[in-house]
Amino acid sequence: MTGKILNYLYPATVTKNKDGSYKISFLDVPEAKTSATTQKELMGKAVNALVNSLNTYEKEHRKFPLPSGSSTSTLLVPMPLSSVSKIIALNRTIETNAEEKMKMKNELP
């Protein structure tokens, strides 16, 4: 199931470092991490970290995790609409390929 486009809000945890900078990490996409000197800068970088992770998943032909909607996160980061379309297409392609492989395997003598 791909979920509704409006629900592509990825839960993130923001931590303030000792030097006053901020770092963000994502529960559902552990590869997406970044840091910044201000919270405003962090938001832009957070979206970029998600998009860059999507590009990596696509290159590696892996399904991209859907947002869990975790309530324990400190922030929900929206995935850009163009990237949501990419997630839906990527995940459907991978699911279809897996189903076809399974079907072919079951048809073997």
C-alpha positions in Angstrom: 0.0 0.0 0.0 1.4 3.4 -0.9 -0.6 5.6 1.3 -2.2 8.9 0.5 -0.1 11.6 -1.0 -1.0 14.1 1.8 0.3 11.7 4.4 4.0 11.7 3.3 5.1 13.5 6.5 8.3 11.8 7.7 8.8 11.8 11.5 12.1 13.3 12.6 14.0 13.9 15.7 15.9 17.2 16.2 18.7 17.4 18.6 20.6 20.5 19.7 24.4 20.0 19.8 26.7 21.4 22.4 28.0 24.0 20.0 24.4 25.3 19.4 23.9 23.7 16.0 21.1 21.2 15.3 21.0 17.7 13.8 18.0 15.8 12.4 17.4 12.1 11.9 14.5 10.2 10.5 12.9 7.1 12.2 11.7 5.6 8.9 14.7 6.6 6.7 17.9 6.1 8.9 20.1 7.1 6.0 18.6 10.6 5.9 20.6 12.7 8.4 21.8 16.2 8.3 22.8 19.1 10.5 22.7 22.9 10.4 23.5 26.0 12.4 19.9 27.2 12.6 16.5 25.5 12.8 15.4 27.3 9.6 18.4 26.0 7.7 17.8 22.6 9.2 14.3 22.3 7.6 15.6 22.9 4.1 18.5 20.4 4.6 16.1 17.9 6.1 14.0 17.8 2.9 17.2 17.5 0.9 18.3 14.6 3.0 15.1 12.8 2.4 15.2 13.4 -1.4 18.9 12.4 -1.5 18.0 9.2 0.3 15.2 8.5 -2.1 17.7 8.8 -5.0 19.9 6.3 -3.3 17.1 3.8 -2.8 16.2 4.3 -6.5 19.7 3.6 -7.6 19.9 0.5 -5.4 16.4 -0.7 -6.5 15.0 -0.8 -3.0 11.6 0.1 -1.8 11.5 3.5 -0.1 10.0 3.4 3.4 6.6 4.9 3.9 6.2 7.4 6.8 5.2 5.7 10.0 3.5 8.8 11.5 5.2 8.2 14.8 4.0 10.4 17.5 7.3 10.3 19.4 9.1 12.5 16.9 9.7 16.1 17.5 8.9 17.1 13.9 7.1 15.9 10.8 9.0 16.7 7.5 7.0 16.8 4.3 8.3 15.0 1.3 8.0 17.2 -1.9 5.1 16.2 -4.2 7.5 15.3 -7.0 9.3 13.0 -4.7 6.1 11.4 -3.5 5.3 10.5 -7.1 8.7 9.0 -7.4 8.3 6.9 -4.2 4.9 5.6 -5.5 6.4 4.7 -8.9 9.5 3.1 -7.4 7.7 1.0 -4.8 5.1 -0.2 -7.3 7.8 -1.2 -9.8 9.7 -3.2 -7.1 6.5 -4.8 -5.9 5.5 -5.7 -9.5 8.9 -7.2 -10.2 8.8 -9.2 -7.0 5.4 -10.6 -7.9 6.5 -11.5 -11.4 9.6 -13.3 -10.0 7.4 -15.2 -7.6 5.0 -16.1 -10.3 7.8 -17.4 -12.5 9.3 -19.3 -9.7 6.0 -21.0 -9.0 5.6 -21.9 -12.7 8.9 -23.7 -12.8 8.7 -27.6 -13.0 
